[in-house]
């Protein structure tokens, strides 16, 4: 069985965090601007 890379899961979490933050910014900024 091939072991997954140690940084694979962490990278996935970081990517998800960046994605969610981008959505949060895209949704909150218009509210503050308006």
MDTraj code that builds the backbone (N, CA, C; nanometers):
import mdtraj as md
import numpy as np

residues = "UNK UNK UNK UNK UNK UNK UNK UNK UNK UNK UNK UNK UNK UNK UNK UNK UNK UNK UNK UNK UNK UNK UNK UNK UNK UNK UNK UNK UNK UNK UNK UNK UNK UNK".split()
xyz = np.array([
    [0.0851, -0.1197, 0.0000],
    [0.0000, 0.0000, 0.0000],
    [0.0885, 0.1245, 0.0000],
    [0.0563, 0.2174, -0.0852],
    [0.1360, 0.3402, -0.0948],
    [0.0833, 0.4419, 0.0054],
    [0.1731, 0.4923, 0.0880],
    [0.1318, 0.5933, 0.1869],
    [0.1176, 0.7295, 0.1189],
    [0.0125, 0.8029, 0.1510],
    [-0.0040, 0.9369, 0.0939],
    [0.1013, 1.0322, 0.1486],
    [0.1299, 1.1363, 0.0763],
    [0.2290, 1.2338, 0.1217],
    [0.1796, 1.3036, 0.2485],
    [0.2716, 1.3309, 0.3372],
    [0.2353, 1.3919, 0.4653],
    [0.1718, 1.5296, 0.4446],
    [0.2223, 1.6035, 0.3444],
    [0.1732, 1.7400, 0.3230],
    [0.0476, 1.7454, 0.2373],
    [0.0018, 1.6317, 0.1890],
    [-0.1145, 1.6306, 0.1003],
    [-0.2395, 1.6823, 0.1692],
    [-0.2689, 1.6288, 0.2870],
    [-0.3902, 1.6697, 0.3590],
    [-0.3813, 1.8153, 0.4023],
    [-0.2633, 1.8537, 0.4520],
    [-0.2455, 1.9923, 0.4955],
    [-0.2643, 2.0883, 0.3791],
    [-0.2125, 2.0507, 0.2631],
    [-0.2257, 2.1352, 0.1447],
    [-0.3723, 2.1483, 0.1061],
    [-0.4467, 2.0386, 0.1211],
    [-0.5887, 2.0395, 0.0874],
    [-0.6641, 2.1334, 0.1805],
    [-0.6311, 2.1271, 0.3094],
    [-0.6970, 2.2135, 0.4077],
    [-0.6666, 2.3602, 0.3795],
    [-0.5406, 2.3888, 0.3475],
    [-0.5005, 2.5265, 0.3183],
    [-0.5724, 2.5764, 0.1928],
    [-0.5820, 2.4919, 0.0910],
    [-0.6488, 2.5306, -0.0322],
    [-0.7966, 2.5576, -0.0044],
    [-0.8581, 2.4732, 0.0779],
    [-0.9987, 2.4914, 0.1119],
    [-1.0167, 2.6204, 0.1906],
    [-0.9245, 2.6476, 0.2812],
    [-0.9322, 2.7697, 0.3606],
    [-0.9215, 2.8937, 0.2723],
    [-0.8297, 2.8906, 0.1765],
    [-0.8142, 3.0029, 0.0844],
    [-0.9408, 3.0215, 0.0009],
    [-1.0011, 2.9090, -0.0413],
    [-1.1226, 2.9141, -0.1226],
    [-1.2381, 2.9744, -0.0433],
    [-1.2535, 2.9306, 0.0802],
    [-1.3618, 2.9827, 0.1642],
    [-1.3397, 3.1297, 0.1954],
    [-1.2124, 3.1667, 0.2179],
    [-1.1832, 3.3075, 0.2474],
    [-1.2157, 3.3947, 0.1272],
    [-1.1869, 3.3451, 0.0071],
    [-1.2164, 3.4208, -0.1144],
    [-1.3668, 3.4421, -0.1275],
    [-1.4443, 3.3370, -0.0980],
    [-1.5907, 3.3487, -0.1059],
    [-1.6394, 3.4478, -0.0010],
    [-1.5824, 3.4392, 0.1194],
    [-1.6233, 3.5294, 0.2269],
    [-1.5969, 3.6747, 0.1879],
    [-1.4802, 3.7010, 0.1299],
    [-1.4453, 3.8364, 0.0866],
    [-1.5411, 3.8823, -0.0230],
    [-1.5704, 3.7949, -0.1191],
    [-1.6571, 3.8302, -0.2313],
    [-1.7989, 3.8602, -0.1842],
    [-1.8397, 3.7993, -0.0720],
    [-1.9765, 3.8202, -0.0244],
    [-1.9857, 3.9360, 0.0752],
    [-1.8796, 3.9585, 0.1524],
    [-1.8837, 4.0623, 0.2558],
    [-1.8469, 4.2001, 0.2022],
    [-1.7501, 4.2068, 0.1111],
    [-1.7056, 4.3366, 0.0588],
    [-1.8204, 4.4166, -0.0033],
    [-1.9045, 4.3568, -0.0903],
    [-2.0162, 4.4327, -0.1477],
    [-2.1109, 4.4864, -0.0393],
    [-2.1263, 4.4140, 0.0692],
    [-2.2145, 4.4593, 0.1774],
    [-2.1573, 4.5840, 0.2443],
    [-2.0252, 4.5847, 0.2648],
    [-1.9626, 4.7016, 0.3275],
    [-1.9595, 4.8195, 0.2303],
    [-1.9346, 4.7905, 0.1023],
    [-1.9282, 4.8973, 0.0019],
    [-2.0661, 4.9596, -0.0158],
    [-2.1682, 4.8742, -0.0200],
    [-2.3056, 4.9232, -0.0350],
    [-2.3528, 4.9772, 0.1005],
])
top = md.Topology()
chain = top.add_chain()
for i, resn in enumerate(residues, 1):
    res = top.add_residue(resn, chain, resSeq=i)
    for name in ("N", "CA", "C"):
        top.add_atom(name, md.element.get_by_symbol(name[0]), res)
traj = md.Trajectory(xyz[None], top)
